[in-house]
Amino acid sequence: MERSTNPPRSTERDPEFVEALARGLNVIGAFNRDRRRMTLSEVAKHTDLSRGTARRLLHTLRALNFVDTDGRLFWLTPKVLNFGDAYTATLGLGDPARTALQEVTETLGESSSIAVLEGGEVVYVARVEVRRLYSSGIHVGTRLPAHCSSLGRVLLASLEDREIADWLDRHPLTKRTPRTVTDPALLIEKLQEVRQQEFAMIDGELEVGIRSMAVPVLGRTGRIVAALNASTSTARGSLDVMRKKFLPVLRAASRKISQSLE
């Protein structure tokens, strides 16, 4: 796997940094699945802004049709989806990626996803979920720890050694289950394995009873731009079955997506 580079960015003493823009984006980012509608005070609290600043930013966002209000509560409008569409468009992850995911899900009978690395987490940018009695709660925009997810392992393995060391310095390896790898040295060993075999498998590290497998998605230059995975329960698929059944399907889907990016 050809490795990607993602140097950290700092805004300290940056004369080009526009604080007002950053605050406005933080207001948009304050809304999520658990905070779909908020009062002015709640927006100010979750953004560490004064009520006056939060009010002016919300007023501006409403004028631009990114936010709406009933006079007491504020919420995002569908216009914010333009950001997500623009991002996936820059990656080239449009219809070909969704078609490939649909084929994976139909072939394996399991949900499949594409994610990218952001900080200490993976962010889901595309997903096709299989119909079941219960929902996994994972959707586009969901964030999960990178160190204990198959998607994250693939993306971390694409970094240079020094970048992995820097990443480990910045992001603690939190324990999600009794099987979660929390030893940095052991995680590095796992990432080396991922580099060699060009896929990652997770067995109950993120969630008890859940296994997943991920492969890299290559961009035009041959660098890894995203990761593609499918997950199953321990009752539905052994590790051996995943290697024999999941891996060829995921690799075929990854190739299709990569070819669409050329």
C-alpha positions in Angstrom: 0.0 0.0 0.0 1.3 3.4 -0.9 1.1 5.6 2.1 -0.6 8.9 2.4 0.7 12.0 4.2 -1.5 14.2 6.4 0.6 16.9 8.2 -1.1 18.4 11.3 -2.3 22.0 11.0 -2.0 24.7 13.6 -3.8 28.0 13.7 -1.5 29.5 16.4 -0.3 33.0 15.4 -1.5 32.4 11.8 -2.3 35.9 10.3 -4.3 34.3 7.5 -6.7 32.5 9.9 -10.2 34.0 9.9 -11.7 33.6 13.4 -15.2 34.6 12.4 -15.3 31.9 9.7 -14.1 29.3 12.2 -16.7 30.3 14.7 -19.5 30.0 12.1 -18.3 26.6 11.1 -18.2 25.6 14.8 -21.8 26.6 15.2 -22.8 24.3 12.3 -20.7 21.6 13.8 -22.4 21.9 17.2 -25.6 20.4 15.7 -25.6 16.6 15.6 -27.9 13.6 16.0 -28.2 14.2 19.8 -28.6 18.0 19.4 -30.9 18.4 16.4 -32.5 21.6 17.8 -31.0 24.0 20.2 -31.8 27.2 21.9 -29.4 30.2 21.7 -28.0 29.4 25.1 -27.3 25.8 24.1 -25.5 26.8 21.0 -23.4 29.3 22.9 -22.6 26.6 25.5 -21.6 24.0 23.0 -19.4 26.4 21.0 -17.8 28.2 24.0 -19.1 31.5 22.5 -20.9 34.4 24.2 -24.7 34.6 23.6 -24.1 37.8 21.6 -21.6 36.2 19.3 -23.7 33.0 18.9 -26.8 35.1 18.1 -25.0 37.1 15.4 -23.6 33.9 13.8 -27.0 32.2 13.9 -28.6 35.3 12.3 -26.0 35.2 9.5 -26.4 31.4 9.0 -30.1 31.9 8.8 -29.8 34.7 6.2 -27.7 32.2 4.2 -30.3 29.5 4.6 -28.0 27.1 6.6 -30.1 27.5 9.7 -33.7 28.0 10.5 -35.6 28.9 13.7 -39.1 29.1 15.2 -38.0 32.0 17.4 -36.8 29.8 20.2 -35.1 26.8 18.8 -32.5 26.7 15.9 -31.8 23.8 13.5 -29.9 23.1 10.4 -31.5 23.2 7.0 -30.9 20.7 4.1 -28.5 23.2 2.5 -25.7 22.0 4.8 -25.8 18.7 2.9 -24.1 20.6 0.1 -20.9 20.4 2.1 -21.0 16.7 2.3 -21.8 16.4 -1.4 -19.0 18.7 -2.3 -16.6 16.6 -0.1 -17.5 13.3 -1.6 -17.3 14.9 -5.1 -13.7 16.0 -4.4 -12.9 12.4 -3.5 -14.7 11.2 -6.5 -16.9 9.0 -4.3 -20.1 9.5 -6.1 -22.4 7.1 -7.8 -19.7 4.5 -8.6 -18.9 4.2 -4.9 -22.6 3.9 -3.9 -23.1 1.3 -6.6 -20.1 -0.7 -5.4 -21.3 -0.6 -1.8 -24.7 -1.8 -2.9 -23.2 -4.7 -4.7 -21.1 -5.6 -1.6 -24.2 -5.5 0.6 -26.3 -7.6 -1.8 -23.5 -10.2 -2.3 -22.5 -10.6 1.4 -25.9 -9.8 3.0 -24.1 -7.4 5.3 -23.8 -3.6 5.7 -20.8 -2.0 3.9 -19.2 1.5 4.3 -16.6 3.9 3.1 -14.7 6.1 5.6 -11.8 8.6 5.8 -9.5 9.4 8.6 -9.9 12.6 10.6 -7.9 13.1 13.7 -8.3 10.1 16.0 -11.5 8.9 14.3 -12.8 7.6 11.1 -15.7 9.5 9.5 -18.2 7.5 7.4 -18.7 9.2 4.0 -20.9 6.5 2.4 -22.9 3.5 3.6 -25.4 0.9 2.5 -27.0 -0.9 5.3 -28.7 -4.3 5.1 -32.3 -4.5 6.3 -32.5 -6.1 9.7 -34.9 -5.9 12.7 -32.4 -3.6 14.4 -30.3 -0.7 13.2 -26.6 -0.4 13.9 -26.9 3.4 14.4 -24.1 4.0 11.9 -24.8 6.5 9.1 -23.0 9.0 6.9 -21.2 11.3 9.3 -20.8 8.8 12.1 -17.4 8.9 13.8 -15.7 5.9 15.4 -12.3 5.4 17.0 -9.6 4.7 14.4 -7.4 2.4 16.5 -10.1 -0.3 17.0 -12.0 -0.2 13.8 -11.1 -2.1 10.6 -11.5 1.1 8.5 -9.2 3.0 10.9 -6.5 0.3 10.8 -6.3 0.5 7.1 -6.1 4.3 7.1 -3.6 4.4 9.9 -1.4 1.8 8.1 -1.3 4.1 5.1 0.6 6.8 7.2 4.4 7.0 7.4 6.0 5.6 10.5 6.7 9.1 11.9 3.1 10.1 11.3 1.9 7.1 13.2 4.2 8.0 16.1 2.8 11.5 16.1 -0.7 10.2 15.9 -0.2 8.0 18.9 1.2 10.9 20.9 -2.0 12.9 20.2 -4.7 10.2 20.5 -5.1 7.9 23.5 -6.0 4.3 22.7 -9.2 4.1 24.6 -10.6 0.7 25.6 -14.0 -0.1 24.0 -14.2 -3.8 24.9 -12.0 -6.3 26.7 -10.4 -7.1 23.3 -9.5 -3.6 22.3 -5.8 -3.1 21.6 -4.6 -0.3 23.9 -0.8 -0.9 23.8 0.9 1.4 21.2 3.6 -1.2 20.4 1.0 -3.9 19.7 -1.0 -1.5 17.6 2.1 -0.7 15.5 2.6 -4.5 15.0 -1.1 -4.7 13.9 -0.6 -1.9 11.4 2.5 -3.5 10.0 0.4 -6.7 9.4 -2.2 -4.5 7.6 0.5 -3.1 5.3 1.7 -6.5 4.4 -1.6 -8.2 3.8 -3.4 -5.1 2.5 -6.5 -5.6 4.6 -7.5 -5.3 8.2 -9.7 -7.4 10.4 -11.3 -6.5 13.7 -12.7 -9.1 16.1 -14.7 -7.6 18.9 -12.4 -4.7 19.6 -14.9 -2.0 18.7 -18.0 -3.8 19.8 -18.5 -7.2 21.5 -19.8 -9.7 19.0 -19.0 -7.7 15.9 -16.3 -8.5 13.3 -15.3 -6.4 10.4 -12.9 -6.4 7.5 -11.6 -3.4 5.5 -9.5 -2.8 2.4 -8.0 0.4 1.0 -9.4 2.5 -1.7 -6.8 4.0 -4.0 -7.0 7.4 -5.7 -5.6 8.5 -9.0 -2.0 8.6 -7.9 -2.1 5.2 -6.2 -2.4 6.7 -2.7 -5.0 5.5 -0.2 -7.8 8.0 -0.1 -10.4 6.0 1.9 -11.2 2.6 3.3 -14.0 0.2 2.4 -15.4 -2.3 4.9 -18.2 -4.8 5.7 -19.1 -6.1 9.1 -20.9 -9.1 10.5 -21.8 -10.6 13.9 -19.7 -13.4 15.4 -22.7 -15.7 15.0 -23.0 -15.1 11.2 -19.3 -15.2 10.2 -16.1 -16.8 11.4 -12.7 -15.1 10.7 -11.9 -17.8 8.2 -15.2 -17.3 6.4 -14.5 -13.6 6.2 -11.1 -14.2 4.7 -12.5 -16.5 2.0 -15.9 -14.8 1.4 -15.5 -11.1 2.3 -12.0 -10.3 1.1 -12.5 -11.0 -2.6 -15.8 -9.1 -2.7 -14.3 -6.1 -0.9 -11.2 -6.1 -3.1 -13.3 -6.2 -6.3 -15.5 -3.3 -5.0 -12.4 -1.3 -4.1 -10.9 -1.9 -7.6 -14.2 -0.7 -9.2 -14.2 2.5 -7.1 -10.5 3.1 -7.8 -11.0 2.7 -11.5 -13.8 5.3 -11.4 -11.4 7.8 -9.9 -8.8 7.5 -12.7 
